[in-house]
Amino acid sequence: MKDSGNRRSPRVEAEHFVSFHLFDDQGNVTFEGMALSLDLSREGILIENREEIPVGAKVKIIVAVGDDVVPVMGTVKHTEKVDDRKFHMGIHFEDMTDEKLKKIAEYHPEILQGGTR
């Protein structure tokens, strides 16, 4: 488990393939892509991708965990250029439910430690 610093819920190292859909202000999909998750918590996920997603963007993240997929809407809170070919983006979940969290916890039970939902 990663150091949670001032976070309300602990981050868990978690490499999963994710697909994402980027939305404009009218709710239309403007871009779709694939990325790799680096860590996640009850409240968000850090992904790595070749394309930068701007801060404030609304995204639908679909995380593949085992045989399940977990779709979650979110907002990009920060982005960092790692090198010429990689960006890291922190995405805050907007609609995480207990059901979705349980699917993730089957593979990462430590996500349920600490914090409140």
C-alpha positions in Angstrom: 0.0 0.0 0.0 1.3 3.5 -0.8 1.7 6.2 1.7 -1.6 8.0 1.8 -0.3 11.3 3.1 -3.3 13.6 3.6 -5.6 11.3 1.7 -8.9 10.1 3.3 -8.5 6.7 1.7 -5.3 4.7 1.1 -3.9 4.2 -2.4 -3.3 0.7 -3.5 -0.7 -0.2 -6.2 -2.9 -1.7 -8.9 -1.9 -2.3 -12.5 -5.0 -2.9 -14.6 -5.9 -2.1 -18.2 -8.5 0.6 -18.4 -10.4 2.1 -21.2 -11.6 5.7 -21.0 -14.1 8.0 -22.7 -13.5 11.8 -22.6 -16.6 14.0 -22.6 -17.1 17.6 -23.7 -19.4 20.0 -21.8 -22.5 18.8 -23.6 -21.8 15.1 -22.6 -20.6 14.0 -26.1 -17.6 11.6 -26.3 -14.7 13.5 -27.8 -11.9 10.9 -27.4 -11.6 7.2 -26.4 -8.5 5.4 -25.4 -6.7 2.7 -23.4 -4.4 3.3 -20.4 -2.8 1.5 -17.5 -3.8 2.1 -13.9 -0.9 2.6 -11.5 -2.8 2.9 -8.3 -6.3 3.4 -7.0 -8.3 4.1 -3.9 -11.9 4.4 -3.0 -11.9 7.9 -4.3 -9.8 7.8 -7.4 -7.3 6.3 -9.8 -3.9 7.2 -11.2 -3.5 6.2 -14.9 -0.6 6.3 -17.3 -1.2 7.1 -21.0 0.5 8.4 -24.1 -2.1 11.1 -24.5 -2.6 13.9 -21.9 -6.1 14.3 -20.6 -6.7 17.9 -19.4 -7.3 18.9 -15.8 -11.1 19.3 -15.2 -12.0 16.9 -18.0 -15.0 14.5 -17.4 -14.1 10.9 -18.1 -15.7 7.5 -17.9 -13.1 5.0 -16.7 -13.7 1.3 -17.3 -11.3 -0.8 -15.1 -10.7 -4.4 -15.9 -10.4 -6.4 -12.7 -10.2 -10.2 -13.2 -13.3 -11.2 -15.2 -15.2 -8.1 -14.3 -15.2 -4.5 -15.6 -16.0 -1.6 -13.4 -17.2 1.6 -15.0 -16.8 4.8 -13.0 -17.3 8.5 -14.0 -14.6 10.9 -12.8 -12.9 14.2 -13.2 -9.2 14.7 -14.0 -7.6 16.4 -11.0 -4.0 16.5 -12.0 -1.8 15.6 -14.9 2.0 15.1 -15.0 4.3 14.6 -18.0 6.6 11.8 -17.1 8.6 11.7 -20.3 8.2 12.3 -24.0 5.9 9.3 -24.3 4.0 9.2 -21.0 1.6 11.2 -18.9 0.2 10.4 -15.5 -3.3 11.6 -14.7 -5.1 11.5 -11.3 -8.8 11.0 -11.7 -11.3 11.6 -8.8 -14.3 9.2 -8.9 -17.7 10.9 -9.1 -20.0 7.8 -8.9 -18.2 5.0 -7.0 -20.8 2.7 -5.4 -20.5 0.0 -2.8 -21.2 -2.6 -5.5 -18.4 -1.3 -7.7 -16.1 -1.0 -4.7 -16.8 -4.7 -3.8 -15.8 -5.8 -7.3 -12.5 -4.0 -7.0 -12.0 -5.3 -3.4 -12.2 -8.9 -4.5 -8.7 -8.2 -6.1 -7.5 -5.5 -3.8 -9.1 -6.0 -0.3 -6.8 -3.4 1.2 -8.8 -0.7 -0.6 -11.4 -1.1 2.1 -9.0 -0.2 4.9 -9.3 3.2 6.6 -11.3 6.2 5.4 -15.1 6.3 5.1 -17.5 6.0 2.2 
